[in-house]
Structure formats: C-alpha cells, structure tokens
Amino acid sequence: MDMTDARWRTATRSSNNGGDCVEVADNLPGRVLVRDSKDRDGGTLTFAPTVWASFVGAVRRAAH
C-alpha cells in the first residue's frame, strides 16, 4: 500500500510527553490509516472512512 502522501496527525487527546498515542492519516481517498506513534514501522491499520467515522462517533458518545 502506498502511504507516501499520508499526512499523519497525533490524536487530540495525546499528551506532549511521548505517552501512549495513535496517529491517524485521513487524507487518502477511500481509507483511514492508524498507527502507533511509538512504533511507526510496527504496522498500520486501515479502515474504510465510514467505519472510522462510526468508531470515532461511538468513542465520543461513550466519553460523555
């Protein structure tokens, strides 16, 4: 999978001290990529945008 154009961003709830973080790239057509910020070469999960949106929505609802 070509990820050269992926624009990675760190989760908004991550701290700046290098803690447990994930990075998300949602700028690629038809897929959302997720990886561990501490192990960027350790593997990447790929989700359909609709599946990712459902996941994020469920997490937000559970947090409130």
DSSP file (Angstrom, degrees, kcal/mol; ACC not computed):
  #  RESIDUE AA STRUCTURE BP1 BP2  ACC     N-H-->O    O-->H-N    N-H-->O    O-->H-N    TCO  KAPPA ALPHA  PHI   PSI    X-CA   Y-CA   Z-CA
    1    1 A M              0   0    0      0, 0.0     2,-0.7     0, 0.0     0, 0.0   0.000 360.0 360.0 360.0 131.7    0.0    0.0    0.0
    2    2 A D        +     0   0    0      1,-0.1     3,-0.1     2,-0.0     0, 0.0  -0.710 360.0 162.9 -83.5 116.1    1.4    3.4   -1.0
    3    3 A M    >   +     0   0    0     -2,-0.7     3,-1.5     1,-0.1    -1,-0.1   0.146  38.1 113.2-116.8  17.1    1.4    5.7    2.0
    4    4 A T  T 3  S+     0   0    0      1,-0.3    -1,-0.1     3,-0.0    -2,-0.0   0.795  81.1  45.9 -64.2 -27.7    3.8    8.3    0.8
    5    5 A D  T 3  S+     0   0    0     -3,-0.1    -1,-0.3     2,-0.1     2,-0.2   0.395  83.0 126.3 -93.5   2.9    1.1   11.0    0.6
    6    6 A A    <   -     0   0    0     -3,-1.5     2,-0.7     1,-0.1    -3,-0.1  -0.417  49.4-152.9 -65.4 130.8   -0.3   10.2    4.1
    7    7 A R        -     0   0    0     -2,-0.2    19,-0.5     2,-0.0     2,-0.2  -0.904  17.8-154.8-105.1 103.6   -0.5   13.3    6.4
    8    8 A W        -     0   0    0     -2,-0.7     2,-0.3    17,-0.2    17,-0.2  -0.550  14.4-178.0 -83.7 140.7   -0.2   11.9    9.9
    9    9 A R  E     -A   24   0A   0     15,-1.8    15,-2.8    -2,-0.2     2,-0.2  -0.988  25.6-119.1-135.4 147.9   -1.6   13.7   12.9
   10   10 A T  E     -A   23   0A   0     -2,-0.3    13,-0.2    13,-0.2    11,-0.0  -0.583  43.3 -89.2 -84.9 146.4   -1.5   12.7   16.5
   11   11 A A    >   -     0   0    0     11,-2.2     3,-1.7    -2,-0.2    -1,-0.1  -0.222  33.4-125.5 -53.5 140.5   -4.7   12.1   18.5
   12   12 A T  T 3  S+     0   0    0      1,-0.3    -1,-0.1    -3,-0.1    -2,-0.1   0.738 108.7  55.5 -65.0 -23.3   -6.0   15.3   20.0
   13   13 A R  T 3  S+     0   0    0      2,-0.0    -1,-0.3     0, 0.0     2,-0.1   0.406  84.3 112.4 -89.4   2.3   -6.1   13.7   23.5
   14   14 A S    <   -     0   0    0     -3,-1.7     2,-0.2     8,-0.1     7,-0.1  -0.446  64.4-129.5 -75.2 148.0   -2.5   12.8   23.4
   15   15 A S    >   -     0   0    0      5,-0.1     3,-0.5    -2,-0.1     4,-0.2  -0.466  15.6-120.3 -89.7 169.0    0.0   14.5   25.7
   16   16 A N  T 3  S+     0   0    0      1,-0.2    -1,-0.1    -2,-0.2    -2,-0.0   0.343  96.0  84.6 -89.9   6.4    3.2   16.0   24.6
   17   17 A N  T 3  S-     0   0    0      1,-0.0    -1,-0.2     0, 0.0    -3,-0.0   0.228 110.7 -99.6 -96.6  15.7    5.3   13.8   26.8
   18   18 A G  S <  S+     0   0    0     -3,-0.5     3,-0.1     1,-0.0    -2,-0.1   0.778  71.3 153.6  77.0  26.4    5.6   10.9   24.4
   19   19 A G        -     0   0    0     -4,-0.2     2,-0.8     1,-0.2    18,-0.1   0.206  59.2 -45.5 -72.3-163.0    2.8    8.8   26.0
   20   20 A D  S    S+     0   0    0     17,-0.1     2,-0.3    16,-0.0    -1,-0.2  -0.589  79.9 159.1 -72.7 108.7    0.6    6.2   24.5
   21   21 A C        -     0   0    0     -2,-0.8    16,-1.6    -3,-0.1    17,-0.4  -0.905  32.5-150.6-132.5 155.9   -0.6    7.8   21.3
   22   22 A V  E     - B   0  36A   0     -2,-0.3   -11,-2.2    14,-0.2     2,-0.4  -0.925  12.6-145.4-119.7 154.9   -2.0    6.9   18.0
   23   23 A E  E     -AB  10  35A   0     12,-2.7    12,-2.1    -2,-0.3     2,-0.4  -0.938  12.5-160.1-117.6 144.3   -1.6    8.8   14.7
   24   24 A V  E     -AB   9  34A   0    -15,-2.8   -15,-1.8    -2,-0.4     2,-0.5  -0.969  11.3-167.0-126.6 137.9   -4.2    9.0   12.0
   25   25 A A  E     + B   0  33A   0      8,-2.4     8,-2.5    -2,-0.4     3,-0.2  -0.960  19.3 160.0-121.5 110.8   -4.0    9.8    8.3
   26   26 A D        +     0   0    0     -2,-0.5     4,-0.1   -19,-0.5    -1,-0.1   0.061  50.9  90.6-119.0  24.7   -7.4   10.5    6.9
   27   27 A N        +     0   0    0    -20,-0.2    -1,-0.1     2,-0.1     5,-0.1   0.445  63.2  95.6 -98.1  -1.4   -6.4   12.4    3.8
   28   28 A L  S >  S-     0   0    0      3,-0.4     3,-1.4    -3,-0.2     2,-0.1  -0.714  85.6-101.3 -93.2 140.3   -6.1    9.4    1.4
   29   29 A P  T 3  S-     0   0    0      0, 0.0    -1,-0.1     0, 0.0    -2,-0.1  -0.367  97.7  -2.0 -62.8 128.1   -9.1    8.6   -0.8
   30   30 A G  T 3  S+     0   0    0     -2,-0.1     2,-0.3    -4,-0.1    -3,-0.0   0.556 119.7  68.4  76.4   9.6  -11.2    5.6    0.5
   31   31 A R    <   -     0   0    0     -3,-1.4    -3,-0.4    17,-0.2     2,-0.4  -0.994  56.8-151.1-158.8 152.7   -9.2    4.8    3.6
   32   32 A V  E     - C   0  47A   0     15,-2.6    15,-2.6    -2,-0.3     2,-0.4  -0.996  21.5-151.6-122.9 129.5   -8.1    6.0    7.0
   33   33 A L  E     -BC  25  46A   0     -8,-2.5    -8,-2.4    -2,-0.4     2,-0.4  -0.815  11.1-172.7-105.4 143.0   -4.8    4.8    8.3
   34   34 A V  E     +BC  24  45A   0     11,-2.2    11,-3.0    -2,-0.4     2,-0.3  -0.999  10.2 164.5-136.1 134.9   -4.0    4.4   12.0
   35   35 A R  E     -B   23   0A   0    -12,-2.1   -12,-2.7    -2,-0.4     2,-0.5  -0.952  42.3 -96.5-145.1 165.1   -0.6    3.6   13.6
   36   36 A D  E >   -B   22   0A   0      7,-0.5     3,-1.0     3,-0.4     6,-0.2  -0.717  26.3-146.5 -82.4 124.9    1.2    3.6   17.0
   37   37 A S  T 3  S+     0   0    0    -16,-1.6     3,-0.4    -2,-0.5    -1,-0.1   0.748  98.7  52.9 -67.3 -22.1    3.2    6.8   17.3
   38   38 A K  T 3  S+     0   0    0    -17,-0.4    -1,-0.2     1,-0.2     3,-0.1   0.634 120.5  31.2 -85.5 -14.8    5.9    5.0   19.4
   39   39 A D    X   +     0   0    0     -3,-1.0     3,-2.2     1,-0.1    -3,-0.4  -0.523  66.9 166.2-141.7  67.9    6.4    2.3   16.7
   40   40 A R  T 3  S+     0   0    0     -3,-0.4     3,-0.4     1,-0.3    -1,-0.1   0.727  81.4  46.7 -62.3 -23.9    5.7    3.9   13.3
   41   41 A D  T 3  S+     0   0    0      1,-0.2    -1,-0.3    -3,-0.1     3,-0.1   0.386  89.0  90.1 -95.9   3.6    7.2    1.0   11.5
   42   42 A G  S <  S-     0   0    0     -3,-2.2    -1,-0.2     1,-0.3     2,-0.2   0.486 103.0 -67.3 -81.5  -3.0    5.3   -1.6   13.5
   43   43 A G        -     0   0    0     -3,-0.4    -7,-0.5    -4,-0.2     2,-0.4  -0.463  41.0-120.3 130.9 156.4    2.3   -1.8   11.3
   44   44 A T        -     0   0    0     -2,-0.2     2,-0.3    -9,-0.1    -9,-0.2  -0.997  14.3-142.5-133.5 131.6   -0.7    0.2   10.1
   45   45 A L  E     -C   34   0A   0    -11,-3.0   -11,-2.2    -2,-0.4     2,-0.4  -0.730  16.9-153.0 -89.6 143.5   -4.3   -0.5   10.4
   46   46 A T  E     +C   33   0A   0     -2,-0.3     2,-0.3   -13,-0.2   -13,-0.2  -0.975  15.0 178.5-122.6 131.2   -6.6    0.5    7.5
   47   47 A F  E     -C   32   0A   0    -15,-2.6   -15,-2.6    -2,-0.4    -2,-0.0  -0.939  34.0-111.1-128.2 149.7  -10.3    1.4    7.8
   48   48 A A     >  -     0   0    0     -2,-0.3     4,-2.5   -17,-0.2     3,-0.4  -0.568  38.3-116.3 -69.3 144.4  -13.0    2.5    5.4
   49   49 A P  H  > S+     0   0    0      0, 0.0     4,-2.5     0, 0.0     5,-0.2   0.854 115.0  52.4 -54.9 -37.3  -13.9    6.1    6.2
   50   50 A T  H  > S+     0   0    0      2,-0.2     4,-1.9     1,-0.2     5,-0.1   0.890 110.0  48.2 -67.4 -38.1  -17.4    5.2    7.2
   51   51 A V  H  > S+     0   0    0     -3,-0.4     4,-2.2     2,-0.2    -1,-0.2   0.919 112.4  48.9 -66.8 -43.8  -16.2    2.6    9.6
   52   52 A W  H  X S+     0   0    0     -4,-2.5     4,-2.8     1,-0.2     5,-0.2   0.920 110.0  51.4 -62.1 -44.3  -13.7    5.0   11.1
   53   53 A A  H  X S+     0   0    0     -4,-2.5     4,-2.3    -5,-0.2    -1,-0.2   0.885 109.9  50.2 -60.8 -39.5  -16.4    7.7   11.5
   54   54 A S  H  X S+     0   0    0     -4,-1.9     4,-2.3     2,-0.2    -1,-0.2   0.912 111.4  48.6 -64.7 -42.3  -18.6    5.2   13.3
   55   55 A F  H  X S+     0   0    0     -4,-2.2     4,-2.3     2,-0.2    -2,-0.2   0.947 112.5  46.8 -62.0 -50.3  -15.8    4.2   15.6
   56   56 A V  H  X S+     0   0    0     -4,-2.8     4,-2.4     1,-0.2    -2,-0.2   0.900 112.2  51.5 -61.2 -41.5  -15.0    7.9   16.4
   57   57 A G  H  X S+     0   0    0     -4,-2.3     4,-2.3    -5,-0.2    -1,-0.2   0.906 109.8  49.3 -61.0 -42.4  -18.7    8.7   17.0
   58   58 A A  H  X S+     0   0    0     -4,-2.3     4,-2.2     2,-0.2    -2,-0.2   0.893 111.0  49.6 -65.4 -39.8  -19.1    5.7   19.4
   59   59 A V  H  X S+     0   0    0     -4,-2.3     4,-1.6     2,-0.2    -2,-0.2   0.923 111.1  49.6 -65.5 -43.2  -16.0    6.8   21.4
   60   60 A R  H  X S+     0   0    0     -4,-2.4     4,-0.6     1,-0.2    -2,-0.2   0.915 111.6  48.3 -62.2 -42.8  -17.2   10.4   21.6
   61   61 A R  H >< S+     0   0    0     -4,-2.3     3,-0.8     1,-0.2    -1,-0.2   0.892 111.2  50.4 -65.4 -38.5  -20.7    9.2   22.8
   62   62 A A  H 3< S+     0   0    0     -4,-2.2    -1,-0.2     1,-0.2    -2,-0.2   0.782 104.6  58.8 -70.0 -26.4  -19.1    6.9   25.4
   63   63 A A  H 3<        0   0    0     -4,-1.6    -1,-0.2     1,-0.2    -2,-0.2   0.652 360.0 360.0 -78.1 -14.7  -16.9    9.7   26.7
   64   64 A H    <<        0   0    0     -3,-0.8    -1,-0.2    -4,-0.6    -2,-0.2   0.434 360.0 360.0-100.4 360.0  -19.9   11.9   27.6
